[in-house]
Amino acid sequence: MSDRMKSIVDRDLPPCGCSSPGDASAATCYCGVEDLLRIIRRRYSLAVMNAIKSHPHPRYHDIAEALPGISSSTLAETLRALEAAQLLLRLSGSGDSPFHSYELTDSGTRLLGRLRQLLAEL
């Protein structure tokens, strides 16, 4: 492998040095944290999570109302990313309302709580 190719490959390795999640020990591999940070670093991720936590089973429209600056496509994309990361659940509509609603998972609730604790300590 050429030096140039090696430097490109080395640059693309995560900071823990493993080539894929789980290759390094749990004490030194931060791949999972990197993936989580990539999601919550998105512009509206934490605001969406906070809006969901602040309203009991909010619908899409309720979240959009709580965040007037967010576009519909950005909100939809953010909700999908947070659901994929298992930080929120999309609940199917019931007989009373055919619309989906959202709630944070236990992981999402714990994450918001821990971030608030970190901010309080600064």
C-alpha positions as CSV (number, residue, x, y, z in Angstrom):
1,M,0.0,0.0,0.0
2,S,1.4,3.4,-0.9
3,D,2.1,6.0,1.8
4,R,-0.6,8.2,0.4
5,M,-3.2,5.4,0.6
6,K,-2.1,4.4,4.1
7,S,-2.5,8.0,5.3
8,I,-6.1,8.1,3.8
9,V,-7.0,4.8,5.5
10,D,-5.4,5.9,8.8
11,R,-7.3,9.2,8.7
12,D,-10.6,7.3,8.2
13,L,-10.1,5.1,11.2
14,P,-12.0,6.1,14.3
15,P,-10.1,7.7,17.2
16,C,-10.1,4.4,19.1
17,G,-8.1,2.8,16.2
18,C,-10.4,-0.1,15.5
19,S,-11.3,-0.8,11.9
20,S,-15.0,-1.5,12.7
21,P,-17.1,-1.3,15.9
22,G,-16.2,-4.1,18.4
23,D,-12.7,-4.7,17.1
24,A,-11.1,-2.9,20.1
25,S,-11.9,-3.5,23.7
26,A,-15.0,-1.9,25.2
27,A,-12.7,0.2,27.4
28,T,-11.0,1.9,24.4
29,C,-13.6,1.6,21.6
30,Y,-15.7,4.8,21.1
31,C,-17.3,3.8,17.9
32,G,-20.8,3.7,19.5
33,V,-20.3,7.1,21.1
34,E,-19.2,8.5,17.8
35,D,-22.3,7.3,16.1
36,L,-24.5,8.7,18.9
37,L,-22.7,12.0,18.8
38,R,-23.2,12.2,15.0
39,I,-26.9,12.0,15.5
40,I,-27.3,14.3,18.5
41,R,-24.9,16.9,16.9
42,R,-27.5,17.5,14.2
43,R,-28.9,20.9,14.4
44,Y,-32.4,20.1,15.8
45,S,-31.9,16.6,17.4
46,L,-31.8,17.8,21.0
47,A,-34.5,20.3,20.5
48,V,-36.8,17.7,19.0
49,M,-36.0,15.3,21.9
50,N,-36.8,18.1,24.4
51,A,-40.1,18.9,22.6
52,I,-41.1,15.3,22.8
53,K,-40.2,15.1,26.5
54,S,-42.2,18.3,27.2
55,H,-45.5,17.1,25.6
56,P,-47.3,13.8,26.4
57,H,-47.3,11.8,23.2
58,P,-46.9,14.7,20.8
59,R,-47.8,14.3,17.2
60,Y,-45.7,15.6,14.3
61,H,-47.7,18.8,14.2
62,D,-47.1,19.4,17.9
63,I,-43.3,19.0,17.6
64,A,-43.3,21.3,14.5
65,E,-45.3,24.0,16.5
66,A,-42.8,23.8,19.3
67,L,-39.9,24.4,16.9
68,P,-41.1,27.1,14.5
69,G,-37.7,27.4,12.7
70,I,-37.5,23.8,11.5
71,S,-38.5,22.8,8.0
72,S,-40.9,19.9,7.5
73,S,-38.2,17.8,5.7
74,T,-35.6,18.5,8.5
75,L,-38.1,17.5,11.2
76,A,-39.0,14.3,9.3
77,E,-35.3,13.4,8.8
78,T,-34.5,14.2,12.4
79,L,-37.3,12.0,13.7
80,R,-36.2,9.1,11.5
81,A,-32.6,9.4,12.7
82,L,-33.6,9.6,16.4
83,E,-35.9,6.6,15.9
84,A,-33.1,4.6,14.1
85,A,-30.8,5.5,17.1
86,Q,-33.5,4.1,19.4
87,L,-33.8,7.4,21.2
88,L,-37.5,7.8,20.4
89,L,-40.4,5.6,19.5
90,R,-43.0,6.4,16.8
91,L,-46.3,5.1,18.1
92,S,-49.1,4.1,15.7
93,G,-52.3,6.0,15.8
94,S,-55.2,4.6,17.8
95,G,-59.0,4.5,17.2
96,D,-59.3,8.1,18.6
97,S,-56.6,9.5,16.4
98,P,-55.2,8.0,13.3
99,F,-52.0,10.1,13.6
100,H,-48.7,8.8,14.9
101,S,-47.3,10.2,18.1
102,Y,-43.8,10.0,19.6
103,E,-42.2,9.3,22.9
104,L,-38.7,9.1,24.1
105,T,-37.2,5.7,24.9
106,D,-35.7,5.1,28.3
107,S,-32.3,5.6,26.6
108,G,-33.5,9.0,25.1
109,T,-34.8,10.1,28.5
110,R,-31.5,9.1,30.3
111,L,-29.4,10.8,27.6
112,L,-31.3,14.1,28.0
113,G,-31.0,13.8,31.8
114,R,-27.3,13.2,31.6
115,L,-26.7,16.1,29.2
116,R,-28.6,18.4,31.6
117,Q,-26.4,17.2,34.5
118,L,-23.3,17.9,32.4
119,L,-24.5,21.4,31.6
120,A,-25.3,22.1,35.2
121,E,-21.8,21.1,36.2
122,L,-20.1,23.6,33.8
